[in-house]
Amino acid sequence: MSLNLPGEVLEYLVLFICSDGASYGYEVVKRIEEFSGGYWSPSSGTVYPLMGRLGEEGLLNELS
């Protein structure tokens, strides 16, 4: 099943998941799948650019 939710929901979920510690895009996608009970699986092509933008805005830190 595919859900079509506003982009703000994904932003908040990514920030919430990353607040638990360092996360990679793949891990974020898997955690969203788990959180939604398998009803929502955002594509990595959506999550990675979002994480990059949130990093540019200073909301996420990139680890080296």
N, C-alpha and C positions, 0 to 999 in steps of 0.2 A: 504494500500500500504506500502511496506517495502522498505526503502532505504538502500543501502550498501555504506556508506561513510567511508573515512579514519578515523582512530582513532584520529588523530590530530584535526579533525573537532569537535569531541565530547569533547575533552579536552578543546578547546577554548570556546565552548558553555558552558561547566560547569563552567569554570573560569569567563566567562562573566555574567552568571546568578548569581553566588555566589558573584560577585562584587557589586550586588545590596543590599546585606545584607546576614544575616545568612540563609542558606537553608538546608533542609534535602533532601536526595536522592529522595524521593517520589515527593517533590516539584520541584526538578530539572527536573525529567522525565516529569511532567505535563507542566512545562514551555517550555521544548523542543517541546512537542506535540503542544502547542499553537503557538510557534514561527514558526514551520514548517507547520502550517495550518492543522495539523493532519496527515501529510504524513510520519512523523518519530516519533517513540516511542521506544527509547532505553530501553532495559530491566533493571530492578533494579539490576540484576546480573552483568550488565556491569557498571552501574553508581556508585554503592556503592564501588566496589573495586577501580575504577578510582579515586573517591573522597578520598579514603584512601591513595592511592599512591600520589596524589597531596598534601595531608596533610603531608605525610612523607617527601616530597621534599620541604616543607615549603611554598608551593603556596596557601594552604588553612589552615585556623585555625579551630581547633575543639573546639566547645563551650561545656562547661560542665554544 
